[in-house]
Amino acid sequence: MASLHAKSPCCGEKVVRFGNRRRQCAACRKTWRIRKKRRGRKRIRTNPLLAVRYVRRMLPPADARNKDRRQRRLARSGNHLERMLPWPPLPSRRPLIAVADAVRIRTEKRILTLYLMLVRSASASRAWIAEPYVQEGKESWQGWQEAFAILPVRTMKGIVALVSDGHKGLESVARRHGWLFQRCHFHLIAKLQGRRSRWASSRHRLAGEYLYAMVHEILTHPDDATAYRLRDELEEHMTALGGGQVQRYLRAFLRETPEYRTYLWYPLLHIPRTSNTAEALVAIIRRLLSRAHGFRTRASIIRWVTALLKTRQTMMCNGSAPTELLR
């Protein structure tokens, strides 16, 4: 039969209350705690909302007297936020569209490349941000192979098209997995306008206007026969538009014209014509780096970029407009 009154573990005698948490043996007067206190320094409570407000640019500037204290609080909050928030689950139902781009960051006298990938459903207007792949060195073919290798298997099986700026590594990934490949219109036009601008202050305004009109028609005309006829016409007049870099850009464009018109051949997929979704995400990361005046270590860069991406989770990613609206 169990005893009604507790006995001391040392002598087995009567136990006397000795304060709120302590007990005392009536025989030898030894005391002990019934709820032991955690040993070591007290843990400072961390508020993850501080890091959330910081990455969302909602935190007011710090007072000079409390700047160091807030930096320490921000560091603890960022660590806690990175551990607490999981990566959002990526969609896996086919068909999926992937948008990819890379951003280079210099730290510790080295170049760090973040490979950014976003995935959206063909019928959705927002793309989910995937976990980025981080690698030292410049953007490379091998880097993109390893970046897509970390995506979930179900997501990889659901992807049917890839939109990018045309990097060789991304082109190789699309061919390897049998995906449709859509090159970014914005990157092409920006490169050509950089050499032959159509604006009033340009020295080559007439050539720039003609080049822009021809390229725009080739990119957006819904009829393939008309588009390729304009392509042949542009090839005939190519030498009169300038030499050097312009010729290299135009030869690449004429060779890769089908990859710029992929979105017209598969209208039900609503493939974006540009990789501006990934470019906008790159701009958000660069604004964070600018506000922080750079990060001193690779670990701090990864920690804060991860906190930013986990907090944001999605980006607006509209598909291409119907062909009748492009005219």
Backbone bond lengths (Angstrom), bond angles and torsions (degrees), N, CA, C in turn:
res aa  C-N    CA-C-N  psi(-1)  N-CA   C-N-CA  omega(-1)  CA-C   N-CA-C  phi
1 M - - - 1.462 - - 1.523 109.63 -
2 A 1.322 117.63 130.62 1.458 121.85 -178.00 1.521 110.54 -68.71
3 S 1.333 115.58 143.04 1.460 120.69 179.35 1.524 110.06 -74.27
4 L 1.328 115.50 147.78 1.455 120.31 -178.99 1.516 111.74 -80.35
5 H 1.290 118.40 -25.29 1.452 122.88 -175.89 1.524 109.35 -117.67
6 A 1.326 116.01 135.79 1.458 120.29 -179.10 1.519 110.17 -68.05
7 K 1.349 114.84 144.29 1.450 121.75 177.18 1.515 109.62 -109.03
8 S 1.320 117.01 151.50 1.459 120.82 -179.37 1.524 110.01 -69.42
9 P 1.365 117.96 141.29 1.469 119.86 -179.45 1.533 113.44 -70.45
10 C 1.321 117.27 -17.45 1.465 119.17 -177.05 1.533 112.53 -86.65
11 C 1.343 116.55 -49.83 1.470 120.83 -175.27 1.526 113.28 -114.79
12 G 1.311 117.67 -10.31 1.448 119.90 -176.75 1.502 114.01 72.53
13 E 1.334 116.11 21.23 1.457 120.82 -179.05 1.530 110.30 -98.97
14 K 1.307 115.27 -176.39 1.455 122.63 -178.38 1.528 110.33 -63.79
15 V 1.342 115.21 142.64 1.462 122.28 -179.59 1.524 108.59 -101.33
16 V 1.337 114.83 131.68 1.456 121.55 180.00 1.531 108.85 -111.23
17 R 1.329 116.02 137.21 1.466 119.73 174.96 1.520 109.38 -67.09
18 F 1.333 115.32 131.67 1.468 121.19 -177.46 1.524 107.57 -130.25
19 G 1.322 116.61 69.17 1.454 122.16 -173.18 1.518 111.03 97.58
20 N 1.327 115.76 -166.95 1.467 119.66 -176.29 1.526 112.76 -77.13
21 R 1.340 115.32 -41.87 1.465 118.32 -175.44 1.527 113.46 -111.31
22 R 1.302 118.48 -11.70 1.464 120.94 -176.06 1.528 110.64 -98.42
23 R 1.323 113.36 150.62 1.457 121.30 175.41 1.525 108.05 -128.02
24 Q 1.358 115.59 154.30 1.459 120.84 -176.06 1.525 110.47 -131.32
25 C 1.335 115.14 139.45 1.463 120.81 175.85 1.537 108.59 -77.50
26 A 1.333 117.17 130.26 1.461 121.14 -177.38 1.520 111.96 -70.01
27 A 1.337 117.94 -20.17 1.464 120.27 -176.87 1.532 112.01 -89.97
28 C 1.348 117.06 -57.64 1.472 120.25 -175.13 1.525 113.73 -99.20
29 R 1.325 118.34 -2.71 1.459 124.37 179.00 1.539 114.26 64.10
30 K 1.296 117.37 21.23 1.466 121.05 176.21 1.532 108.55 -76.59
31 T 1.354 115.84 141.59 1.472 120.44 -179.46 1.521 109.96 -117.39
32 W 1.303 115.56 156.46 1.472 122.68 177.04 1.522 109.71 -155.73
33 R 1.320 116.06 162.17 1.467 122.59 179.46 1.521 110.17 -93.54
34 I 1.306 115.63 140.45 1.470 119.19 175.71 1.523 111.16 -87.69
35 R 1.336 118.97 -24.10 1.471 123.31 174.48 1.517 106.92 -127.97
36 K 1.312 115.32 99.67 1.455 119.60 -173.72 1.520 111.17 -70.12
37 K 1.295 116.04 140.96 1.444 122.74 179.39 1.519 110.06 -81.31
38 R 1.319 116.37 144.27 1.462 120.54 178.49 1.532 109.85 -66.28
39 R 1.315 115.86 133.05 1.452 120.58 -177.52 1.532 110.71 -81.27
40 G 1.329 115.89 158.52 1.452 121.47 178.23 1.519 112.57 94.86
41 R 1.339 114.16 -176.14 1.461 119.84 -179.14 1.521 110.59 -69.83
42 K 1.307 114.97 148.14 1.454 119.21 177.97 1.523 110.04 -67.36
43 R 1.307 115.28 135.27 1.459 121.18 179.81 1.522 110.28 -77.26
44 I 1.340 115.43 129.41 1.454 120.58 179.97 1.524 109.44 -79.24
45 R 1.294 116.71 129.51 1.458 119.80 179.72 1.529 110.06 -67.58
46 T 1.326 115.19 137.59 1.464 121.17 -177.38 1.519 109.44 -112.75
47 N 1.317 115.65 132.46 1.458 121.00 179.16 1.530 108.93 -103.45
48 P 1.342 119.12 110.10 1.472 120.01 -179.24 1.526 113.65 -67.73
49 L 1.344 117.34 -17.84 1.467 119.70 -179.23 1.518 111.96 -65.85
50 L 1.338 117.23 -23.53 1.456 119.82 178.05 1.529 110.51 -63.70
51 A 1.341 117.06 -44.02 1.464 120.73 177.68 1.522 111.24 -67.87
52 V 1.330 117.12 -36.43 1.466 120.59 178.39 1.519 110.17 -62.40
53 R 1.324 117.16 -44.43 1.465 120.68 178.78 1.526 110.98 -65.40
54 Y 1.324 116.43 -32.40 1.467 119.40 -178.95 1.527 111.37 -70.29
55 V 1.329 117.99 -47.70 1.462 120.36 -178.35 1.522 111.38 -69.70
56 R 1.330 117.70 -22.54 1.462 120.74 178.03 1.531 112.45 -93.67
57 R 1.321 116.48 8.62 1.468 122.42 177.26 1.522 112.06 59.71
58 M 1.342 116.70 38.28 1.459 121.99 179.05 1.523 111.59 -108.24
59 L 1.332 117.85 3.71 1.455 121.10 -176.18 1.517 109.21 -96.22
60 P 1.333 118.72 126.22 1.469 120.21 179.64 1.515 110.87 -69.48
61 P 1.336 118.80 160.00 1.462 120.86 179.15 1.520 111.03 -61.60
62 A 1.331 115.71 147.29 1.459 120.92 -175.79 1.517 110.80 -83.73
63 D 1.334 114.48 149.98 1.450 121.07 173.55 1.533 108.99 -68.96
64 A 1.314 117.30 143.74 1.465 120.74 -177.49 1.523 111.67 -59.06
65 R 1.339 117.68 -33.75 1.455 120.49 -178.06 1.520 111.90 -72.57
66 N 1.326 117.90 -29.48 1.462 121.82 -176.35 1.531 112.50 -108.17
67 K 1.335 117.53 14.58 1.464 119.87 -175.10 1.519 111.74 -64.91
68 D 1.335 117.82 -47.05 1.464 120.38 -178.89 1.525 111.21 -63.69
69 R 1.325 116.17 -39.56 1.464 119.69 179.50 1.524 110.82 -63.67
70 R 1.337 117.59 -41.54 1.459 119.18 179.82 1.519 111.40 -70.18
71 Q 1.331 118.00 -32.48 1.461 119.59 176.99 1.526 110.71 -62.55
72 R 1.334 116.46 -39.85 1.460 119.39 178.09 1.524 111.03 -66.97
73 R 1.328 116.09 -41.39 1.462 119.40 177.85 1.531 110.83 -64.32
74 L 1.334 117.32 -39.50 1.462 120.71 178.51 1.523 111.34 -63.62
75 A 1.342 116.27 -41.37 1.461 119.60 179.72 1.526 110.93 -62.58
76 R 1.333 117.28 -44.41 1.466 119.80 178.34 1.522 110.92 -65.36
77 S 1.334 116.05 -40.04 1.462 119.58 -179.78 1.529 111.14 -65.72
78 G 1.348 116.71 -40.04 1.464 119.40 178.25 1.510 112.57 -64.84
79 N 1.332 117.39 -40.23 1.466 120.75 177.53 1.523 110.76 -62.96
80 H 1.335 115.32 -43.65 1.460 119.46 -179.08 1.528 111.41 -66.33
81 L 1.333 116.67 -40.31 1.462 120.39 -179.94 1.520 111.22 -64.88
82 E 1.331 116.72 -40.93 1.465 119.96 179.91 1.529 111.20 -63.16
83 R 1.336 116.76 -39.55 1.470 119.88 -179.66 1.523 111.92 -75.28
84 M 1.337 116.69 -34.29 1.462 120.43 -173.12 1.522 112.62 -78.07
85 L 1.345 117.44 -43.32 1.466 120.53 -175.25 1.524 111.19 -82.22
86 P 1.317 118.37 127.48 1.476 119.64 174.08 1.523 110.68 -84.35
87 W 1.315 116.04 163.82 1.456 120.17 172.92 1.525 109.18 -70.97
88 P 1.330 118.49 140.82 1.472 119.41 -178.96 1.527 110.42 -65.81
89 P 1.318 117.31 144.16 1.471 119.36 177.37 1.521 110.78 -67.73
90 L 1.313 116.22 128.68 1.462 120.89 -179.05 1.519 110.68 -79.54
91 P 1.333 117.77 147.98 1.463 119.44 177.00 1.526 110.32 -64.97
92 S 1.315 115.36 151.23 1.463 119.48 -178.26 1.525 112.87 -131.88
93 R 1.334 116.92 -2.69 1.462 119.33 -177.92 1.519 109.84 -83.36
94 R 1.304 116.88 123.48 1.456 123.47 179.57 1.530 110.34 -68.47
95 P 1.360 119.77 141.22 1.462 128.20 5.28 1.535 112.24 -94.83
96 L 1.332 115.54 145.64 1.451 122.77 179.05 1.520 109.99 -120.25
97 I 1.334 115.86 149.51 1.461 123.18 177.45 1.530 107.76 -115.21
98 A 1.317 117.53 130.40 1.462 122.77 177.82 1.529 109.73 -107.98
99 V 1.322 116.30 138.79 1.466 123.34 175.58 1.525 106.57 -123.93
100 A 1.334 117.12 130.71 1.462 119.85 -173.53 1.527 111.18 -136.54
101 D 1.312 115.01 149.57 1.460 122.80 174.78 1.520 107.61 -163.02
102 A 1.329 116.90 165.72 1.459 122.41 -178.74 1.524 109.34 -126.91
103 V 1.339 115.52 153.07 1.461 121.66 177.37 1.525 107.95 -131.88
104 R 1.333 115.22 134.73 1.460 120.94 179.69 1.520 110.33 -101.17
105 I 1.324 116.16 135.05 1.458 122.98 179.46 1.527 107.85 -130.19
106 R 1.320 115.96 135.55 1.461 120.41 178.26 1.525 109.74 -102.00
107 T 1.321 115.99 126.48 1.452 122.05 177.43 1.523 109.14 -153.02
108 E 1.318 115.95 147.87 1.469 122.60 -179.81 1.532 111.00 52.71
109 K 1.352 115.43 35.82 1.461 122.58 179.61 1.531 112.33 61.03
110 R 1.327 115.39 27.37 1.465 121.29 177.37 1.523 109.28 -134.19
111 I 1.332 115.44 159.29 1.463 121.26 177.91 1.523 108.37 -98.18
112 L 1.321 115.41 128.57 1.457 122.48 178.14 1.523 108.04 -115.93
113 T 1.321 117.56 129.49 1.466 122.48 -178.98 1.513 109.59 -112.40
114 L 1.337 115.11 127.40 1.462 121.79 175.20 1.527 108.00 -104.02
115 Y 1.316 115.99 120.57 1.464 122.24 178.83 1.531 107.54 -93.70
116 L 1.342 115.94 110.85 1.460 122.15 -174.90 1.521 110.28 -100.58
117 M 1.321 115.88 135.24 1.461 121.97 -179.76 1.524 109.26 -134.88
118 L 1.322 116.06 135.60 1.465 122.34 176.44 1.519 107.99 -127.26
119 V 1.321 115.97 144.00 1.467 121.82 -177.10 1.524 108.21 -130.50
120 R 1.334 115.97 133.25 1.462 120.36 175.83 1.513 110.06 -139.14
121 S 1.318 114.45 156.29 1.454 120.46 174.79 1.527 109.53 -74.46
122 A 1.313 116.05 155.09 1.469 119.94 -178.26 1.523 111.76 -63.05
123 S 1.323 117.68 -27.72 1.462 121.00 -177.52 1.530 113.24 -98.64
124 A 1.326 118.11 0.14 1.469 121.60 -176.27 1.523 110.17 -94.24
125 S 1.331 114.92 164.14 1.461 120.93 178.40 1.530 111.93 -112.50
126 R 1.325 117.90 -0.24 1.459 121.85 177.93 1.522 108.88 -128.49
127 A 1.336 115.27 144.39 1.462 121.87 -179.36 1.517 109.15 -109.50
128 W 1.327 116.50 140.44 1.461 122.47 179.12 1.524 109.39 -86.28
129 I 1.323 115.94 138.79 1.464 121.54 -179.08 1.519 108.83 -86.15
130 A 1.327 116.19 124.41 1.459 121.01 177.88 1.526 110.18 -88.38
131 E 1.306 116.02 163.54 1.464 120.77 177.56 1.522 109.62 -63.50
132 P 1.337 118.56 125.23 1.476 119.54 -177.04 1.521 111.69 -74.26
133 Y 1.316 114.20 155.35 1.463 120.59 174.45 1.523 107.98 -102.11
134 V 1.324 117.05 131.39 1.464 122.78 -175.42 1.525 108.69 -113.17
135 Q 1.328 115.68 131.86 1.471 120.82 -178.41 1.519 108.91 -148.02
136 E 1.306 116.05 142.92 1.456 120.61 175.48 1.524 109.93 -76.31
137 G 1.322 115.55 146.03 1.453 120.49 -178.49 1.514 111.86 100.75
138 K 1.315 115.58 179.64 1.460 121.62 -178.33 1.526 111.08 -79.14
139 E 1.330 114.41 168.23 1.471 120.97 177.54 1.523 109.38 -59.35
140 S 1.314 116.64 130.80 1.461 120.34 -172.59 1.523 111.39 -139.34
141 W 1.317 114.36 166.03 1.463 121.25 175.94 1.524 110.64 -62.39
142 Q 1.328 116.44 -47.16 1.455 120.69 -179.03 1.517 111.70 -64.36
143 G 1.339 116.33 -35.85 1.453 119.69 179.09 1.516 113.10 -60.62
144 W 1.329 116.93 -41.16 1.461 119.45 179.93 1.523 111.27 -71.02
145 Q 1.328 118.07 -33.47 1.466 119.67 176.01 1.532 110.23 -61.84
146 E 1.331 116.42 -44.18 1.463 120.42 -178.90 1.528 111.49 -72.98
147 A 1.332 117.11 -30.57 1.465 120.08 -180.00 1.530 111.00 -65.34
148 F 1.322 117.47 -46.82 1.458 119.57 -179.69 1.527 111.88 -74.03
149 A 1.332 117.28 -18.58 1.461 119.80 178.86 1.528 111.95 -69.53
150 I 1.352 118.43 -21.93 1.461 120.07 -178.71 1.523 112.22 -87.59
151 L 1.326 118.82 -5.50 1.462 120.36 176.69 1.527 109.94 -69.41
152 P 1.330 117.74 150.91 1.476 119.24 177.30 1.527 111.34 -58.66
153 V 1.304 115.40 147.40 1.469 121.35 -176.64 1.528 110.64 -61.81
154 R 1.336 117.37 -41.38 1.467 120.20 -178.50 1.526 111.05 -65.45
155 T 1.326 116.75 -35.61 1.464 119.74 177.47 1.525 110.45 -68.26
156 M 1.327 116.84 -43.02 1.468 120.34 179.20 1.527 111.32 -60.83
157 K 1.305 116.84 -38.30 1.468 119.70 179.77 1.530 112.00 -70.50
158 G 1.343 116.98 -23.75 1.458 119.56 -178.85 1.513 114.21 -87.38
159 I 1.343 118.06 -14.59 1.463 120.62 -178.31 1.530 109.93 -73.41
160 V 1.330 115.88 133.80 1.463 121.13 178.32 1.520 112.08 -120.92
161 A 1.349 118.47 -16.43 1.465 120.96 -177.07 1.528 109.19 -147.34
162 L 1.329 114.87 148.51 1.461 122.15 179.47 1.523 108.99 -127.95
163 V 1.334 116.71 130.03 1.461 122.98 178.72 1.520 107.92 -111.70
164 S 1.334 117.01 128.64 1.463 119.74 -177.93 1.522 110.00 -156.75
165 D 1.341 114.04 179.29 1.462 120.40 178.93 1.528 112.21 -82.70
166 G 1.332 118.37 0.63 1.456 121.48 175.93 1.510 114.87 97.45
167 H 1.330 118.76 17.18 1.468 120.35 177.62 1.525 109.94 -61.20
168 K 1.346 116.19 143.86 1.458 120.74 -176.68 1.525 111.94 -60.14
169 G 1.344 116.76 -35.25 1.451 119.21 178.73 1.514 112.52 -64.74
170 L 1.347 116.89 -40.50 1.460 120.23 178.25 1.520 111.80 -70.07
171 E 1.321 116.15 -37.18 1.472 119.72 176.31 1.525 110.19 -62.45
172 S 1.325 116.10 -39.23 1.465 120.06 178.96 1.525 111.53 -66.75
173 V 1.334 117.29 -39.42 1.462 120.67 178.56 1.526 110.26 -62.30
174 A 1.341 116.86 -43.25 1.464 120.19 179.90 1.533 111.37 -63.05
175 R 1.317 116.57 -43.37 1.465 119.20 -179.89 1.523 111.61 -68.09
176 R 1.305 116.28 -36.94 1.470 120.28 -178.32 1.519 111.55 -63.97
177 H 1.329 117.14 -38.32 1.465 120.95 -177.14 1.525 112.69 -97.23
178 G 1.325 117.42 0.61 1.455 120.07 178.80 1.516 113.74 73.13
179 W 1.337 118.00 31.54 1.457 121.57 -179.67 1.526 110.77 -90.81
180 L 1.325 115.41 156.94 1.460 120.30 168.53 1.524 108.80 -69.95
181 F 1.323 117.14 146.55 1.461 121.10 -176.51 1.518 109.01 -123.61
182 Q 1.338 116.12 119.01 1.460 122.63 179.47 1.520 109.31 -113.26
183 R 1.337 116.53 118.87 1.458 120.71 176.90 1.522 110.36 -83.98
184 C 1.320 115.56 148.85 1.454 122.02 -175.49 1.526 111.11 -74.96
185 H 1.328 117.45 126.38 1.464 121.89 177.66 1.523 111.28 -69.49
186 F 1.318 116.07 -37.29 1.463 119.54 -175.41 1.532 111.31 -62.68
187 H 1.318 117.29 -43.51 1.463 120.23 -179.38 1.530 111.03 -62.08
188 L 1.324 116.64 -40.83 1.463 120.27 179.73 1.526 110.97 -64.01
189 I 1.339 116.75 -50.78 1.467 119.90 -177.47 1.524 110.94 -64.71
190 A 1.324 117.14 -37.83 1.468 120.10 179.14 1.526 110.97 -63.50
191 K 1.320 117.68 -40.44 1.467 120.08 178.44 1.527 111.50 -64.93
192 L 1.338 116.49 -44.29 1.460 119.72 -179.44 1.523 111.36 -67.86
193 Q 1.343 117.29 -39.91 1.457 120.26 179.25 1.525 111.42 -68.13
194 G 1.322 115.94 -25.94 1.456 118.69 177.00 1.517 112.80 -67.65
195 R 1.335 116.47 -23.64 1.474 121.00 179.24 1.524 113.31 -103.97
196 R 1.326 116.35 -35.17 1.461 121.56 179.81 1.515 108.53 -134.77
197 S 1.337 115.64 84.59 1.460 120.83 -175.53 1.533 110.46 -78.56
198 R 1.323 115.76 149.29 1.467 121.26 178.93 1.518 112.20 -99.37
199 W 1.323 118.68 4.54 1.452 121.32 -177.37 1.524 111.33 -81.70
200 A 1.336 116.16 163.19 1.464 121.75 -171.02 1.524 112.98 -62.87
201 S 1.319 118.05 -30.79 1.468 120.87 -177.51 1.523 113.31 -83.27
202 S 1.332 117.66 0.24 1.457 120.85 -177.04 1.526 111.46 -78.11
203 R 1.326 116.05 144.83 1.465 120.16 175.77 1.518 111.88 -75.04
204 H 1.346 116.37 -21.24 1.470 121.39 -178.29 1.532 109.15 -118.55
205 R 1.316 115.67 49.92 1.456 119.89 -174.11 1.529 112.59 -62.97
206 L 1.325 117.89 -45.92 1.471 120.66 -178.15 1.519 111.29 -62.71
207 A 1.338 116.05 -44.82 1.463 119.36 177.72 1.528 110.63 -64.89
208 G 1.331 117.03 -37.14 1.458 120.12 179.04 1.512 112.76 -66.67
209 E 1.337 117.38 -40.50 1.462 120.36 178.27 1.526 111.48 -65.58
210 Y 1.337 116.01 -42.86 1.465 119.33 179.11 1.532 110.73 -64.71
211 L 1.321 115.81 -43.66 1.463 120.03 -177.87 1.526 110.85 -64.95
212 Y 1.318 116.44 -42.73 1.468 119.37 -179.61 1.529 111.11 -64.98
213 A 1.338 116.72 -43.61 1.466 120.01 -179.10 1.523 111.25 -62.90
214 M 1.338 117.23 -42.93 1.468 120.53 -179.20 1.523 111.21 -66.79
215 V 1.319 116.73 -46.69 1.465 120.17 -178.13 1.524 110.75 -64.67
216 H 1.331 116.74 -40.29 1.460 119.82 179.33 1.523 111.30 -63.54
217 E 1.320 117.80 -40.59 1.467 120.70 178.39 1.523 111.04 -65.96
218 I 1.325 116.64 -41.72 1.468 119.53 179.47 1.526 110.73 -64.56
219 L 1.326 117.17 -36.12 1.463 120.55 -177.55 1.517 112.63 -74.12
220 T 1.326 117.59 -33.79 1.468 119.80 -168.22 1.519 114.86 -114.84
221 H 1.329 119.49 -9.91 1.467 119.52 -176.63 1.529 109.76 -67.40
222 P 1.347 117.71 128.36 1.476 119.58 -175.96 1.520 114.00 -71.05
223 D 1.331 118.24 -20.03 1.462 121.07 -178.35 1.526 109.52 -92.60
224 D 1.319 116.59 121.99 1.464 120.89 -178.19 1.523 111.73 -65.36
225 A 1.326 117.50 -39.20 1.461 120.11 -177.80 1.532 110.32 -62.96
226 T 1.314 117.09 -43.96 1.467 120.72 178.77 1.520 111.19 -65.63
227 A 1.320 116.15 -42.08 1.464 120.05 -179.21 1.521 111.19 -62.40
228 Y 1.319 118.15 -43.01 1.468 120.29 -178.52 1.526 111.66 -75.07
229 R 1.353 117.24 -26.94 1.457 118.69 173.05 1.529 110.30 -65.70
230 L 1.346 116.57 -42.07 1.466 120.30 176.06 1.529 111.26 -65.84
231 R 1.296 115.75 -33.12 1.472 119.56 177.19 1.525 110.31 -63.76
232 D 1.333 117.57 -44.10 1.470 120.87 178.09 1.522 110.95 -64.43
233 E 1.324 116.45 -37.35 1.473 119.67 177.89 1.528 110.94 -65.17
234 L 1.323 116.66 -40.92 1.465 119.98 177.96 1.523 110.98 -64.72
235 E 1.309 116.32 -35.76 1.469 119.44 179.44 1.529 111.09 -66.37
236 E 1.339 117.11 -34.54 1.463 120.16 179.06 1.525 111.78 -68.60
237 H 1.330 117.50 -35.72 1.460 121.44 -177.57 1.532 112.94 -97.18
238 M 1.302 116.51 11.86 1.459 119.98 -172.82 1.527 112.40 -65.36
239 T 1.317 116.87 -38.55 1.467 119.86 -176.69 1.530 112.18 -66.60
240 A 1.346 117.54 -25.54 1.464 120.20 -179.04 1.520 112.85 -80.35
241 L 1.326 117.49 -8.97 1.463 120.84 -177.35 1.516 113.00 -89.13
242 G 1.310 117.93 -6.27 1.460 120.23 179.48 1.513 110.74 129.43
243 G 1.304 115.58 172.84 1.451 120.26 -178.56 1.510 111.62 -122.81
244 G 1.319 115.53 -168.78 1.449 120.91 176.42 1.516 112.89 66.78
245 Q 1.324 116.13 -124.02 1.464 121.96 -175.08 1.521 111.77 -64.49
246 V 1.341 117.75 -34.31 1.468 120.10 179.50 1.524 110.43 -61.87
247 Q 1.331 116.39 -43.00 1.460 119.87 179.44 1.523 111.76 -63.45
248 R 1.314 117.64 -39.07 1.463 120.39 179.18 1.523 111.25 -66.53
249 Y 1.321 116.60 -41.52 1.469 119.58 177.68 1.524 111.42 -63.57
250 L 1.338 116.65 -43.25 1.459 119.80 -177.47 1.524 111.65 -69.65
251 R 1.326 117.43 -39.55 1.470 118.80 178.30 1.524 110.87 -63.10
252 A 1.328 116.58 -40.61 1.464 119.29 177.58 1.528 110.80 -65.07
253 F 1.330 117.41 -39.76 1.460 120.84 179.53 1.532 111.48 -64.81
254 L 1.331 117.08 -43.97 1.465 120.19 179.66 1.526 111.34 -64.62
255 R 1.311 115.80 -34.76 1.463 119.64 179.50 1.532 111.92 -73.26
256 E 1.322 117.60 -32.91 1.472 122.16 -174.26 1.520 112.62 -106.55
257 T 1.317 118.71 19.12 1.465 121.47 -177.52 1.528 113.05 -55.10
258 P 1.336 121.52 -42.90 1.476 119.47 -179.91 1.522 113.40 -58.49
259 E 1.330 117.60 -32.26 1.466 119.99 -177.93 1.524 111.68 -76.06
260 Y 1.322 117.74 -15.38 1.459 120.76 173.92 1.525 111.80 -85.74
261 R 1.313 118.11 -16.00 1.463 122.61 -176.44 1.532 112.24 -110.01
262 T 1.314 117.92 16.97 1.464 121.19 -179.26 1.522 111.37 -60.82
263 Y 1.325 117.21 -38.36 1.468 121.17 -176.43 1.520 112.09 -63.48
264 L 1.351 117.54 -26.15 1.470 120.85 179.63 1.526 111.54 -77.26
265 W 1.319 117.63 -27.98 1.461 120.74 -177.49 1.516 112.71 -81.76
266 Y 1.333 117.49 -19.00 1.467 121.02 -179.08 1.535 108.87 -129.55
267 P 1.340 117.44 70.79 1.482 119.72 -174.49 1.522 113.39 -66.48
268 L 1.334 118.80 -27.03 1.463 120.36 -178.18 1.521 112.40 -70.16
269 L 1.331 117.95 -18.60 1.460 120.68 179.58 1.526 112.45 -83.41
270 H 1.345 117.07 -17.58 1.471 121.07 -179.06 1.530 110.71 54.01
271 I 1.311 116.40 51.60 1.467 121.29 -178.47 1.525 109.21 -72.28
272 P 1.332 118.50 129.56 1.470 119.83 176.57 1.525 111.31 -63.65
273 R 1.332 115.67 145.73 1.470 120.16 178.82 1.521 112.38 -83.56
274 T 1.316 117.89 -14.44 1.461 121.65 -178.20 1.523 109.63 -132.72
275 S 1.313 115.18 163.80 1.470 121.47 173.72 1.525 110.17 -99.52
276 N 1.339 116.52 32.28 1.467 120.76 -176.13 1.525 112.71 -64.68
277 T 1.334 117.84 -23.78 1.465 119.50 176.60 1.519 110.75 -62.40
278 A 1.337 116.35 -46.55 1.464 120.12 177.49 1.525 111.11 -68.87
279 E 1.338 117.37 -35.76 1.464 120.21 177.84 1.528 110.95 -64.47
280 A 1.332 117.18 -38.25 1.464 120.28 177.56 1.525 110.86 -65.62
281 L 1.326 116.81 -37.06 1.462 119.70 176.90 1.525 111.31 -66.56
282 V 1.320 116.62 -38.14 1.468 120.46 175.64 1.532 110.20 -61.69
283 A 1.329 117.05 -41.39 1.466 120.65 179.35 1.527 111.04 -63.59
284 I 1.333 117.80 -37.74 1.462 120.92 178.39 1.526 110.33 -65.03
285 I 1.330 117.04 -40.98 1.473 120.49 178.35 1.519 110.23 -65.09
286 R 1.315 117.72 -40.67 1.464 120.20 179.99 1.531 111.27 -67.36
287 R 1.321 117.82 -33.88 1.467 119.54 175.83 1.527 110.98 -65.15
288 L 1.324 116.25 -37.97 1.468 119.40 176.00 1.523 110.62 -63.44
289 L 1.323 117.61 -43.19 1.465 121.04 178.24 1.522 110.95 -63.49
290 S 1.323 116.62 -37.69 1.456 119.98 179.80 1.524 111.16 -67.78
291 R 1.326 117.39 -42.26 1.459 120.29 179.56 1.526 111.59 -65.53
292 A 1.317 116.96 -33.98 1.462 120.76 -179.55 1.525 111.97 -86.16
293 H 1.352 117.12 -2.50 1.473 122.14 -176.08 1.532 111.21 56.71
294 G 1.333 114.90 37.98 1.455 120.43 179.40 1.519 111.87 82.55
295 F 1.317 115.56 161.54 1.455 121.92 176.39 1.524 108.73 -117.52
296 R 1.322 115.67 143.20 1.455 119.44 -171.06 1.528 113.44 -80.37
297 T 1.303 118.05 -25.75 1.458 120.56 -175.27 1.517 110.50 -128.14
298 R 1.318 114.48 161.07 1.465 120.59 176.72 1.527 110.36 -64.86
299 A 1.330 117.25 -39.17 1.465 120.67 -178.14 1.529 110.98 -62.62
300 S 1.333 117.24 -40.66 1.467 119.40 -179.54 1.524 111.22 -68.49
301 I 1.328 117.69 -37.25 1.466 120.46 176.62 1.521 110.62 -61.46
302 I 1.325 116.49 -49.34 1.463 120.48 -178.57 1.530 110.55 -62.86
303 R 1.338 116.27 -39.38 1.464 119.96 -177.82 1.526 111.38 -64.56
304 W 1.334 117.50 -46.19 1.461 120.16 -175.91 1.524 112.15 -76.95
305 V 1.325 117.71 -36.31 1.469 119.46 176.49 1.527 109.68 -66.33
306 T 1.334 116.82 -39.25 1.461 120.20 177.07 1.527 110.90 -62.90
307 A 1.341 116.60 -43.76 1.465 119.66 177.85 1.527 111.21 -61.80
308 L 1.337 116.77 -39.77 1.465 120.63 178.82 1.519 111.35 -63.37
309 L 1.330 117.10 -47.47 1.465 120.55 -176.69 1.529 111.43 -69.16
310 K 1.326 117.05 -38.69 1.465 119.42 178.31 1.520 111.25 -66.10
311 T 1.322 116.68 -35.24 1.466 120.01 179.34 1.523 111.09 -70.44
312 R 1.319 116.43 -39.31 1.464 120.11 -177.33 1.528 111.86 -77.36
313 Q 1.310 118.92 -48.51 1.459 126.30 174.92 1.525 115.04 71.06
314 T 1.326 119.59 -45.86 1.465 121.18 -176.47 1.525 110.57 -132.95
315 M 1.338 115.01 161.39 1.457 122.83 174.63 1.530 108.42 -135.24
316 M 1.335 116.21 148.48 1.459 120.26 175.91 1.527 109.27 -65.85
317 C 1.329 116.23 131.92 1.469 121.00 -178.23 1.526 108.44 -147.80
318 N 1.319 116.08 88.94 1.461 121.21 179.96 1.523 110.38 -81.76
319 G 1.310 115.60 145.65 1.449 120.46 176.73 1.514 111.46 -80.08
320 S 1.315 116.23 177.10 1.461 121.22 -179.47 1.526 110.02 -69.36
321 A 1.329 115.10 147.71 1.455 121.04 179.31 1.526 110.24 -74.11
322 P 1.328 118.69 158.02 1.467 120.85 174.14 1.515 111.35 -56.56
323 T 1.311 116.18 151.05 1.458 120.93 -174.12 1.526 112.87 -63.05
324 E 1.317 117.93 -27.64 1.465 118.19 -179.72 1.522 111.03 -71.92
325 L 1.348 118.45 -22.33 1.438 121.34 177.85 1.523 112.90 -83.88
326 L 1.334 116.97 -12.65 1.453 120.81 179.89 1.523 112.01 -83.26
327 R 1.288 117.68 -13.87 1.446 121.18 -176.65 1.513 110.71 -78.99
